[in-house]
């Protein structure tokens, strides 16, 4: 039992032992098996969830895309530069 559970038990007026027993009983229960749903029900639920999504505006989408592309170019250039330096170093050390 953690501090939060102890504090909640004190606020509710229950004893810590009672709260501990409830927590232990909850943990002892096996998870319920969820029944599979049909394809139509699944697609209906997907549509409902997608309606809740806060989609970006066109301006935000363009901004995010530019940020990603610039980041990819910068990091690719950095890795390419390191590769060139290490290649020259290795060839200088091991080339006869």
Gaussian input, Z-matrix of N, CA and C with variables (Angstrom, degrees):
# hf/3-21g

backbone

0 1
 N
 C     1     B1
 C     2     B2     1     A1
 N     3     B3     2     A2     1     D1
 C     4     B4     3     A3     2     D2
 C     5     B5     4     A4     3     D3
 N     6     B6     5     A5     4     D4
 C     7     B7     6     A6     5     D5
 C     8     B8     7     A7     6     D6
 N     9     B9     8     A8     7     D7
 C    10    B10     9     A9     8     D8
 C    11    B11    10    A10     9     D9
 N    12    B12    11    A11    10    D10
 C    13    B13    12    A12    11    D11
 C    14    B14    13    A13    12    D12
 N    15    B15    14    A14    13    D13
 C    16    B16    15    A15    14    D14
 C    17    B17    16    A16    15    D15
 N    18    B18    17    A17    16    D16
 C    19    B19    18    A18    17    D17
 C    20    B20    19    A19    18    D18
 N    21    B21    20    A20    19    D19
 C    22    B22    21    A21    20    D20
 C    23    B23    22    A22    21    D21
 N    24    B24    23    A23    22    D22
 C    25    B25    24    A24    23    D23
 C    26    B26    25    A25    24    D24
 N    27    B27    26    A26    25    D25
 C    28    B28    27    A27    26    D26
 C    29    B29    28    A28    27    D27
 N    30    B30    29    A29    28    D28
 C    31    B31    30    A30    29    D29
 C    32    B32    31    A31    30    D30
 N    33    B33    32    A32    31    D31
 C    34    B34    33    A33    32    D32
 C    35    B35    34    A34    33    D33
 N    36    B36    35    A35    34    D34
 C    37    B37    36    A36    35    D35
 C    38    B38    37    A37    36    D36
 N    39    B39    38    A38    37    D37
 C    40    B40    39    A39    38    D38
 C    41    B41    40    A40    39    D39
 N    42    B42    41    A41    40    D40
 C    43    B43    42    A42    41    D41
 C    44    B44    43    A43    42    D42
 N    45    B45    44    A44    43    D43
 C    46    B46    45    A45    44    D44
 C    47    B47    46    A46    45    D45
 N    48    B48    47    A47    46    D46
 C    49    B49    48    A48    47    D47
 C    50    B50    49    A49    48    D48
 N    51    B51    50    A50    49    D49
 C    52    B52    51    A51    50    D50
 C    53    B53    52    A52    51    D51
 N    54    B54    53    A53    52    D52
 C    55    B55    54    A54    53    D53
 C    56    B56    55    A55    54    D54
 N    57    B57    56    A56    55    D55
 C    58    B58    57    A57    56    D56
 C    59    B59    58    A58    57    D57
 N    60    B60    59    A59    58    D58
 C    61    B61    60    A60    59    D59
 C    62    B62    61    A61    60    D60
 N    63    B63    62    A62    61    D61
 C    64    B64    63    A63    62    D62
 C    65    B65    64    A64    63    D63
 N    66    B66    65    A65    64    D64
 C    67    B67    66    A66    65    D65
 C    68    B68    67    A67    66    D66
 N    69    B69    68    A68    67    D67
 C    70    B70    69    A69    68    D68
 C    71    B71    70    A70    69    D69
 N    72    B72    71    A71    70    D70
 C    73    B73    72    A72    71    D71
 C    74    B74    73    A73    72    D72
 N    75    B75    74    A74    73    D73
 C    76    B76    75    A75    74    D74
 C    77    B77    76    A76    75    D75
 N    78    B78    77    A77    76    D76
 C    79    B79    78    A78    77    D77
 C    80    B80    79    A79    78    D78
 N    81    B81    80    A80    79    D79
 C    82    B82    81    A81    80    D80
 C    83    B83    82    A82    81    D81
 N    84    B84    83    A83    82    D82
 C    85    B85    84    A84    83    D83
 C    86    B86    85    A85    84    D84
 N    87    B87    86    A86    85    D85
 C    88    B88    87    A87    86    D86
 C    89    B89    88    A88    87    D87
 N    90    B90    89    A89    88    D88
 C    91    B91    90    A90    89    D89
 C    92    B92    91    A91    90    D90
 N    93    B93    92    A92    91    D91
 C    94    B94    93    A93    92    D92
 C    95    B95    94    A94    93    D93
 N    96    B96    95    A95    94    D94
 C    97    B97    96    A96    95    D95
 C    98    B98    97    A97    96    D96
 N    99    B99    98    A98    97    D97
 C   100   B100    99    A99    98    D98
 C   101   B101   100   A100    99    D99
 N   102   B102   101   A101   100   D100
 C   103   B103   102   A102   101   D101
 C   104   B104   103   A103   102   D102
 N   105   B105   104   A104   103   D103
 C   106   B106   105   A105   104   D104
 C   107   B107   106   A106   105   D105
 N   108   B108   107   A107   106   D106
 C   109   B109   108   A108   107   D107
 C   110   B110   109   A109   108   D108
 N   111   B111   110   A110   109   D109
 C   112   B112   111   A111   110   D110
 C   113   B113   112   A112   111   D111
 N   114   B114   113   A113   112   D112
 C   115   B115   114   A114   113   D113
 C   116   B116   115   A115   114   D114
 N   117   B117   116   A116   115   D115
 C   118   B118   117   A117   116   D116
 C   119   B119   118   A118   117   D117
 N   120   B120   119   A119   118   D118
 C   121   B121   120   A120   119   D119
 C   122   B122   121   A121   120   D120
 N   123   B123   122   A122   121   D121
 C   124   B124   123   A123   122   D122
 C   125   B125   124   A124   123   D123
 N   126   B126   125   A125   124   D124
 C   127   B127   126   A126   125   D125
 C   128   B128   127   A127   126   D126
 N   129   B129   128   A128   127   D127
 C   130   B130   129   A129   128   D128
 C   131   B131   130   A130   129   D129
 N   132   B132   131   A131   130   D130
 C   133   B133   132   A132   131   D131
 C   134   B134   133   A133   132   D132
 N   135   B135   134   A134   133   D133
 C   136   B136   135   A135   134   D134
 C   137   B137   136   A136   135   D135
 N   138   B138   137   A137   136   D136
 C   139   B139   138   A138   137   D137
 C   140   B140   139   A139   138   D138
 N   141   B141   140   A140   139   D139
 C   142   B142   141   A141   140   D140
 C   143   B143   142   A142   141   D141
 N   144   B144   143   A143   142   D142
 C   145   B145   144   A144   143   D143
 C   146   B146   145   A145   144   D144
 N   147   B147   146   A146   145   D145
 C   148   B148   147   A147   146   D146
 C   149   B149   148   A148   147   D147
 N   150   B150   149   A149   148   D148
 C   151   B151   150   A150   149   D149
 C   152   B152   151   A151   150   D150
 N   153   B153   152   A152   151   D151
 C   154   B154   153   A153   152   D152
 C   155   B155   154   A154   153   D153
 N   156   B156   155   A155   154   D154
 C   157   B157   156   A156   155   D155
 C   158   B158   157   A157   156   D156
 N   159   B159   158   A158   157   D157
 C   160   B160   159   A159   158   D158
 C   161   B161   160   A160   159   D159
 N   162   B162   161   A161   160   D160
 C   163   B163   162   A162   161   D161
 C   164   B164   163   A163   162   D162
 N   165   B165   164   A164   163   D163
 C   166   B166   165   A165   164   D164
 C   167   B167   166   A166   165   D165
 N   168   B168   167   A167   166   D166
 C   169   B169   168   A168   167   D167
 C   170   B170   169   A169   168   D168
 N   171   B171   170   A170   169   D169
 C   172   B172   171   A171   170   D170
 C   173   B173   172   A172   171   D171
 N   174   B174   173   A173   172   D172
 C   175   B175   174   A174   173   D173
 C   176   B176   175   A175   174   D174
 N   177   B177   176   A176   175   D175
 C   178   B178   177   A177   176   D176
 C   179   B179   178   A178   177   D177
 N   180   B180   179   A179   178   D178
 C   181   B181   180   A180   179   D179
 C   182   B182   181   A181   180   D180
 N   183   B183   182   A182   181   D181
 C   184   B184   183   A183   182   D182
 C   185   B185   184   A184   183   D183
 N   186   B186   185   A185   184   D184
 C   187   B187   186   A186   185   D185
 C   188   B188   187   A187   186   D186
 N   189   B189   188   A188   187   D187
 C   190   B190   189   A189   188   D188
 C   191   B191   190   A190   189   D189
 N   192   B192   191   A191   190   D190
 C   193   B193   192   A192   191   D191
 C   194   B194   193   A193   192   D192
 N   195   B195   194   A194   193   D193
 C   196   B196   195   A195   194   D194
 C   197   B197   196   A196   195   D195
 N   198   B198   197   A197   196   D196
 C   199   B199   198   A198   197   D197
 C   200   B200   199   A199   198   D198
 N   201   B201   200   A200   199   D199
 C   202   B202   201   A201   200   D200
 C   203   B203   202   A202   201   D201
 N   204   B204   203   A203   202   D202
 C   205   B205   204   A204   203   D203
 C   206   B206   205   A205   204   D204
 N   207   B207   206   A206   205   D205
 C   208   B208   207   A207   206   D206
 C   209   B209   208   A208   207   D207
 N   210   B210   209   A209   208   D208
 C   211   B211   210   A210   209   D209
 C   212   B212   211   A211   210   D210
 N   213   B213   212   A212   211   D211
 C   214   B214   213   A213   212   D212
 C   215   B215   214   A214   213   D213
 N   216   B216   215   A215   214   D214
 C   217   B217   216   A216   215   D215
 C   218   B218   217   A217   216   D216
 N   219   B219   218   A218   217   D217
 C   220   B220   219   A219   218   D218
 C   221   B221   220   A220   219   D219
 N   222   B222   221   A221   220   D220
 C   223   B223   222   A222   221   D221
 C   224   B224   223   A223   222   D222
 N   225   B225   224   A224   223   D223
 C   226   B226   225   A225   224   D224
 C   227   B227   226   A226   225   D225
 N   228   B228   227   A227   226   D226
 C   229   B229   228   A228   227   D227
 C   230   B230   229   A229   228   D228
 N   231   B231   230   A230   229   D229
 C   232   B232   231   A231   230   D230
 C   233   B233   232   A232   231   D231
 N   234   B234   233   A233   232   D232
 C   235   B235   234   A234   233   D233
 C   236   B236   235   A235   234   D234
 N   237   B237   236   A236   235   D235
 C   238   B238   237   A237   236   D236
 C   239   B239   238   A238   237   D237
 N   240   B240   239   A239   238   D238
 C   241   B241   240   A240   239   D239
 C   242   B242   241   A241   240   D240
 N   243   B243   242   A242   241   D241
 C   244   B244   243   A243   242   D242
 C   245   B245   244   A244   243   D243
 N   246   B246   245   A245   244   D244
 C   247   B247   246   A246   245   D245
 C   248   B248   247   A247   246   D246
 N   249   B249   248   A248   247   D247
 C   250   B250   249   A249   248   D248
 C   251   B251   250   A250   249   D249
 N   252   B252   251   A251   250   D250
 C   253   B253   252   A252   251   D251
 C   254   B254   253   A253   252   D252
 N   255   B255   254   A254   253   D253
 C   256   B256   255   A255   254   D254
 C   257   B257   256   A256   255   D255
 N   258   B258   257   A257   256   D256
 C   259   B259   258   A258   257   D257
 C   260   B260   259   A259   258   D258
 N   261   B261   260   A260   259   D259
 C   262   B262   261   A261   260   D260
 C   263   B263   262   A262   261   D261
 N   264   B264   263   A263   262   D262
 C   265   B265   264   A264   263   D263
 C   266   B266   265   A265   264   D264
 N   267   B267   266   A266   265   D265
 C   268   B268   267   A267   266   D266
 C   269   B269   268   A268   267   D267
 N   270   B270   269   A269   268   D268
 C   271   B271   270   A270   269   D269
 C   272   B272   271   A271   270   D270
 N   273   B273   272   A272   271   D271
 C   274   B274   273   A273   272   D272
 C   275   B275   274   A274   273   D273
 N   276   B276   275   A275   274   D274
 C   277   B277   276   A276   275   D275
 C   278   B278   277   A277   276   D276
 N   279   B279   278   A278   277   D277
 C   280   B280   279   A279   278   D278
 C   281   B281   280   A280   279   D279
 N   282   B282   281   A281   280   D280
 C   283   B283   282   A282   281   D281
 C   284   B284   283   A283   282   D282
 N   285   B285   284   A284   283   D283
 C   286   B286   285   A285   284   D284
 C   287   B287   286   A286   285   D285

   B1=1.4455
   B2=1.5285
   B3=1.3080
   B4=1.4507
   B5=1.5302
   B6=1.3201
   B7=1.4694
   B8=1.5177
   B9=1.3054
   B10=1.4619
   B11=1.5265
   B12=1.3090
   B13=1.4617
   B14=1.5283
   B15=1.3361
   B16=1.4642
   B17=1.5253
   B18=1.3360
   B19=1.4707
   B20=1.5243
   B21=1.3351
   B22=1.4587
   B23=1.5271
   B24=1.3209
   B25=1.4632
   B26=1.5168
   B27=1.3365
   B28=1.4663
   B29=1.5250
   B30=1.3531
   B31=1.4611
   B32=1.5250
   B33=1.3214
   B34=1.4595
   B35=1.5180
   B36=1.3213
   B37=1.4540
   B38=1.5109
   B39=1.3259
   B40=1.4585
   B41=1.5153
   B42=1.2843
   B43=1.4604
   B44=1.5210
   B45=1.3081
   B46=1.4551
   B47=1.5246
   B48=1.3525
   B49=1.4634
   B50=1.5228
   B51=1.3268
   B52=1.4666
   B53=1.5244
   B54=1.3331
   B55=1.4645
   B56=1.5223
   B57=1.3174
   B58=1.4573
   B59=1.5270
   B60=1.3186
   B61=1.4631
   B62=1.5213
   B63=1.3140
   B64=1.4700
   B65=1.5202
   B66=1.3254
   B67=1.4620
   B68=1.5242
   B69=1.3216
   B70=1.4630
   B71=1.5214
   B72=1.3126
   B73=1.4651
   B74=1.5191
   B75=1.3044
   B76=1.4656
   B77=1.5183
   B78=1.3434
   B79=1.4499
   B80=1.5206
   B81=1.3181
   B82=1.4572
   B83=1.5227
   B84=1.3234
   B85=1.4559
   B86=1.5212
   B87=1.3338
   B88=1.4662
   B89=1.5218
   B90=1.3299
   B91=1.4706
   B92=1.5228
   B93=1.3087
   B94=1.4637
   B95=1.5252
   B96=1.3094
   B97=1.4570
   B98=1.5200
   B99=1.3141
   B100=1.4590
   B101=1.5193
   B102=1.3099
   B103=1.4560
   B104=1.5185
   B105=1.3096
   B106=1.4581
   B107=1.5213
   B108=1.3207
   B109=1.4597
   B110=1.5231
   B111=1.3179
   B112=1.4534
   B113=1.5220
   B114=1.3162
   B115=1.4596
   B116=1.5225
   B117=1.3271
   B118=1.4678
   B119=1.5272
   B120=1.3332
   B121=1.4628
   B122=1.5323
   B123=1.3253
   B124=1.4555
   B125=1.5261
   B126=1.3215
   B127=1.4701
   B128=1.5289
   B129=1.3245
   B130=1.4620
   B131=1.5255
   B132=1.3346
   B133=1.4697
   B134=1.5239
   B135=1.3368
   B136=1.4695
   B137=1.5206
   B138=1.3318
   B139=1.4676
   B140=1.5327
   B141=1.3399
   B142=1.4644
   B143=1.5272
   B144=1.3228
   B145=1.4728
   B146=1.5241
   B147=1.3379
   B148=1.4636
   B149=1.5258
   B150=1.3236
   B151=1.4629
   B152=1.5252
   B153=1.3257
   B154=1.4659
   B155=1.5246
   B156=1.3324
   B157=1.4612
   B158=1.5236
   B159=1.3110
   B160=1.4582
   B161=1.5263
   B162=1.3310
   B163=1.4545
   B164=1.5191
   B165=1.3512
   B166=1.4662
   B167=1.5272
   B168=1.3337
   B169=1.4580
   B170=1.5225
   B171=1.3170
   B172=1.4704
   B173=1.5272
   B174=1.3311
   B175=1.4690
   B176=1.5336
   B177=1.3362
   B178=1.4615
   B179=1.5283
   B180=1.3240
   B181=1.4582
   B182=1.5259
   B183=1.3240
   B184=1.4696
   B185=1.5257
   B186=1.3285
   B187=1.4605
   B188=1.5280
   B189=1.3148
   B190=1.4663
   B191=1.5277
   B192=1.3224
   B193=1.4633
   B194=1.5170
   B195=1.3345
   B196=1.4625
   B197=1.5204
   B198=1.3168
   B199=1.4687
   B200=1.5273
   B201=1.3155
   B202=1.4640
   B203=1.5246
   B204=1.3264
   B205=1.4623
   B206=1.5260
   B207=1.3253
   B208=1.4663
   B209=1.5292
   B210=1.3225
   B211=1.4554
   B212=1.5215
   B213=1.3200
   B214=1.4650
   B215=1.5254
   B216=1.3246
   B217=1.4631
   B218=1.5275
   B219=1.3280
   B220=1.4675
   B221=1.5329
   B222=1.3127
   B223=1.4658
   B224=1.5250
   B225=1.3197
   B226=1.4611
   B227=1.5214
   B228=1.3221
   B229=1.4610
   B230=1.5226
   B231=1.3183
   B232=1.4608
   B233=1.5307
   B234=1.3146
   B235=1.4639
   B236=1.5265
   B237=1.3300
   B238=1.4595
   B239=1.5272
   B240=1.3248
   B241=1.4609
   B242=1.5240
   B243=1.3175
   B244=1.4694
   B245=1.5216
   B246=1.3170
   B247=1.4588
   B248=1.5250
   B249=1.3166
   B250=1.4670
   B251=1.5293
   B252=1.3358
   B253=1.4684
   B254=1.5259
   B255=1.3298
   B256=1.4563
   B257=1.5229
   B258=1.3308
   B259=1.4730
   B260=1.5111
   B261=1.3346
   B262=1.4744
   B263=1.5189
   B264=1.3212
   B265=1.4691
   B266=1.5328
   B267=1.3349
   B268=1.4564
   B269=1.5248
   B270=1.3279
   B271=1.4637
   B272=1.5305
   B273=1.3266
   B274=1.4665
   B275=1.5274
   B276=1.3136
   B277=1.4730
   B278=1.5160
   B279=1.3349
   B280=1.4513
   B281=1.5344
   B282=1.3138
   B283=1.4864
   B284=1.5270
   B285=1.2925
   B286=1.4636
   B287=1.5089
   A1=107.75
   A2=117.12
   A3=120.11
   A4=110.85
   A5=114.47
   A6=120.01
   A7=112.75
   A8=116.26
   A9=119.02
   A10=111.20
   A11=116.38
   A12=119.48
   A13=110.45
   A14=116.51
   A15=119.62
   A16=110.65
   A17=116.06
   A18=120.14
   A19=110.97
   A20=116.44
   A21=120.22
   A22=110.37
   A23=116.98
   A24=120.14
   A25=110.53
   A26=116.57
   A27=119.57
   A28=111.24
   A29=116.80
   A30=120.62
   A31=111.29
   A32=117.02
   A33=120.68
   A34=111.96
   A35=116.58
   A36=119.70
   A37=113.48
   A38=118.00
   A39=119.84
   A40=108.95
   A41=115.60
   A42=119.00
   A43=109.55
   A44=114.83
   A45=120.35
   A46=109.94
   A47=116.68
   A48=120.16
   A49=110.93
   A50=117.40
   A51=121.72
   A52=109.61
   A53=116.39
   A54=120.15
   A55=110.37
   A56=116.78
   A57=120.82
   A58=110.25
   A59=117.00
   A60=121.03
   A61=110.85
   A62=116.79
   A63=120.64
   A64=109.87
   A65=116.38
   A66=120.02
   A67=110.94
   A68=116.82
   A69=120.55
   A70=110.62
   A71=117.49
   A72=120.78
   A73=110.53
   A74=117.68
   A75=120.44
   A76=110.87
   A77=116.04
   A78=119.68
   A79=111.82
   A80=118.23
   A81=122.23
   A82=112.24
   A83=118.14
   A84=120.62
   A85=110.24
   A86=116.70
   A87=118.23
   A88=109.60
   A89=116.36
   A90=118.11
   A91=110.85
   A92=115.68
   A93=120.79
   A94=109.82
   A95=116.09
   A96=120.48
   A97=108.71
   A98=116.39
   A99=119.71
   A100=109.14
   A101=115.62
   A102=120.93
   A103=109.38
   A104=115.61
   A105=119.58
   A106=109.52
   A107=114.90
   A108=119.40
   A109=108.21
   A110=115.17
   A111=120.17
   A112=111.93
   A113=114.52
   A114=121.08
   A115=110.70
   A116=117.27
   A117=120.03
   A118=111.13
   A119=116.06
   A120=120.00
   A121=110.01
   A122=116.99
   A123=121.21
   A124=110.86
   A125=117.16
   A126=120.96
   A127=110.93
   A128=117.04
   A129=120.57
   A130=110.17
   A131=116.89
   A132=120.79
   A133=111.44
   A134=116.41
   A135=119.93
   A136=109.81
   A137=116.80
   A138=120.66
   A139=110.71
   A140=116.67
   A141=120.40
   A142=111.23
   A143=116.53
   A144=119.71
   A145=110.71
   A146=117.52
   A147=120.16
   A148=111.87
   A149=117.41
   A150=119.91
   A151=111.17
   A152=117.03
   A153=121.21
   A154=112.57
   A155=117.10
   A156=121.28
   A157=110.24
   A158=115.67
   A159=121.18
   A160=107.31
   A161=115.99
   A162=120.64
   A163=110.44
   A164=118.30
   A165=120.59
   A166=111.27
   A167=114.75
   A168=119.17
   A169=108.62
   A170=116.54
   A171=120.16
   A172=110.66
   A173=116.54
   A174=120.10
   A175=110.71
   A176=117.00
   A177=120.38
   A178=110.77
   A179=116.06
   A180=120.54
   A181=111.13
   A182=116.84
   A183=120.86
   A184=109.65
   A185=117.71
   A186=121.40
   A187=111.16
   A188=116.41
   A189=120.52
   A190=111.17
   A191=116.17
   A192=120.15
   A193=111.01
   A194=117.04
   A195=120.74
   A196=110.49
   A197=117.34
   A198=120.91
   A199=110.40
   A200=117.32
   A201=121.03
   A202=110.58
   A203=117.54
   A204=120.58
   A205=111.78
   A206=117.19
   A207=120.46
   A208=110.16
   A209=117.26
   A210=121.10
   A211=110.97
   A212=117.05
   A213=120.84
   A214=110.48
   A215=117.92
   A216=121.28
   A217=110.64
   A218=117.25
   A219=120.70
   A220=110.58
   A221=117.40
   A222=119.72
   A223=112.26
   A224=117.64
   A225=120.74
   A226=110.44
   A227=117.42
   A228=121.22
   A229=110.99
   A230=116.83
   A231=121.75
   A232=110.77
   A233=116.98
   A234=120.77
   A235=110.28
   A236=117.65
   A237=120.99
   A238=110.34
   A239=117.58
   A240=121.04
   A241=111.66
   A242=117.66
   A243=120.10
   A244=111.01
   A245=116.74
   A246=120.73
   A247=110.60
   A248=117.85
   A249=121.58
   A250=109.86
   A251=117.36
   A252=120.29
   A253=111.96
   A254=117.11
   A255=119.96
   A256=111.59
   A257=116.66
   A258=119.75
   A259=110.47
   A260=117.01
   A261=120.13
   A262=110.30
   A263=117.17
   A264=121.00
   A265=110.89
   A266=116.18
   A267=120.41
   A268=110.67
   A269=117.74
   A270=120.70
   A271=110.75
   A272=118.62
   A273=121.44
   A274=111.57
   A275=117.27
   A276=120.38
   A277=111.47
   A278=118.26
   A279=120.21
   A280=114.42
   A281=118.01
   A282=118.94
   A283=108.62
   A284=115.32
   A285=119.34
   A286=111.08
   D1=131.92
   D2=-179.05
   D3=-97.00
   D4=176.81
   D5=-176.97
   D6=-61.10
   D7=-38.25
   D8=-178.02
   D9=-62.78
   D10=-41.26
   D11=179.57
   D12=-66.77
   D13=-38.47
   D14=179.26
   D15=-64.71
   D16=-43.37
   D17=178.99
   D18=-63.09
   D19=-42.57
   D20=179.62
   D21=-63.67
   D22=-38.61
   D23=178.89
   D24=-64.97
   D25=-41.38
   D26=178.78
   D27=-64.35
   D28=-40.82
   D29=179.98
   D30=-64.94
   D31=-36.66
   D32=-178.85
   D33=-80.62
   D34=-10.81
   D35=178.32
   D36=85.97
   D37=7.14
   D38=177.45
   D39=-91.51
   D40=158.91
   D41=-179.73
   D42=-78.17
   D43=158.95
   D44=179.81
   D45=-65.03
   D46=-35.91
   D47=179.22
   D48=-63.48
   D49=-40.05
   D50=178.97
   D51=-64.70
   D52=-44.31
   D53=179.83
   D54=-63.65
   D55=-38.32
   D56=178.87
   D57=-65.53
   D58=-40.09
   D59=179.04
   D60=-64.62
   D61=-40.66
   D62=178.65
   D63=-64.58
   D64=-43.38
   D65=-179.81
   D66=-63.93
   D67=-40.27
   D68=178.75
   D69=-66.33
   D70=-39.87
   D71=179.07
   D72=-64.89
   D73=-37.97
   D74=178.53
   D75=-64.17
   D76=-42.59
   D77=-179.22
   D78=-67.90
   D79=-29.80
   D80=-175.33
   D81=-73.89
   D82=-20.75
   D83=-178.25
   D84=-73.77
   D85=131.73
   D86=177.35
   D87=-71.44
   D88=149.41
   D89=178.65
   D90=-64.78
   D91=139.95
   D92=-178.39
   D93=-71.99
   D94=139.85
   D95=177.02
   D96=-74.90
   D97=127.07
   D98=178.73
   D99=-88.62
   D100=135.79
   D101=179.02
   D102=-79.65
   D103=143.31
   D104=176.67
   D105=-72.79
   D106=147.47
   D107=177.79
   D108=-107.93
   D109=162.50
   D110=-180.00
   D111=-73.53
   D112=171.00
   D113=-178.48
   D114=-62.72
   D115=-43.60
   D116=-179.12
   D117=-62.06
   D118=-45.07
   D119=179.64
   D120=-62.73
   D121=-41.99
   D122=178.76
   D123=-60.08
   D124=-48.27
   D125=-179.03
   D126=-65.43
   D127=-36.20
   D128=177.10
   D129=-62.55
   D130=-43.43
   D131=179.76
   D132=-68.31
   D133=-36.57
   D134=176.94
   D135=-62.21
   D136=-44.59
   D137=179.68
   D138=-61.60
   D139=-41.66
   D140=178.79
   D141=-62.43
   D142=-41.83
   D143=-179.71
   D144=-68.27
   D145=-38.74
   D146=-179.46
   D147=-67.25
   D148=-25.31
   D149=176.06
   D150=-69.02
   D151=-23.66
   D152=-179.28
   D153=-82.83
   D154=-13.49
   D155=-175.81
   D156=-71.11
   D157=137.40
   D158=175.23
   D159=-91.08
   D160=99.10
   D161=-175.83
   D162=-78.58
   D163=144.92
   D164=178.66
   D165=-71.18
   D166=152.94
   D167=175.68
   D168=-76.55
   D169=169.77
   D170=179.64
   D171=-60.58
   D172=-40.63
   D173=-179.68
   D174=-63.46
   D175=-43.90
   D176=178.38
   D177=-63.57
   D178=-40.67
   D179=-179.62
   D180=-62.32
   D181=-44.20
   D182=178.50
   D183=-63.68
   D184=-43.37
   D185=179.96
   D186=-61.55
   D187=-47.05
   D188=-179.78
   D189=-63.12
   D190=-39.89
   D191=179.67
   D192=-63.71
   D193=-43.22
   D194=179.03
   D195=-63.74
   D196=-42.41
   D197=179.02
   D198=-60.47
   D199=-43.80
   D200=-179.73
   D201=-64.86
   D202=-45.14
   D203=-178.98
   D204=-64.10
   D205=-43.03
   D206=178.65
   D207=-63.60
   D208=-42.71
   D209=179.23
   D210=-62.06
   D211=-42.73
   D212=179.08
   D213=-63.14
   D214=-43.65
   D215=179.98
   D216=-63.51
   D217=-44.80
   D218=-178.74
   D219=-63.92
   D220=-48.40
   D221=-178.94
   D222=-66.87
   D223=-36.40
   D224=176.76
   D225=-64.67
   D226=-42.16
   D227=177.87
   D228=-63.12
   D229=-40.24
   D230=179.43
   D231=-63.03
   D232=-47.20
   D233=179.68
   D234=-66.06
   D235=-39.98
   D236=177.58
   D237=-61.53
   D238=-43.62
   D239=178.37
   D240=-61.91
   D241=-43.64
   D242=176.90
   D243=-62.22
   D244=-39.42
   D245=179.26
   D246=-62.41
   D247=-43.28
   D248=179.08
   D249=-63.41
   D250=-45.01
   D251=-179.94
   D252=-62.52
   D253=-46.37
   D254=-179.90
   D255=-65.80
   D256=-36.22
   D257=178.05
   D258=-63.17
   D259=-45.44
   D260=179.35
   D261=-64.50
   D262=-41.13
   D263=-179.88
   D264=-62.39
   D265=-47.30
   D266=-178.58
   D267=-64.75
   D268=-41.71
   D269=179.59
   D270=-66.69
   D271=-37.71
   D272=177.36
   D273=-66.57
   D274=-38.33
   D275=-177.52
   D276=-75.75
   D277=-44.05
   D278=-172.25
   D279=-101.29
   D280=-8.85
   D281=179.98
   D282=-79.90
   D283=142.01
   D284=-177.25
   D285=-97.74

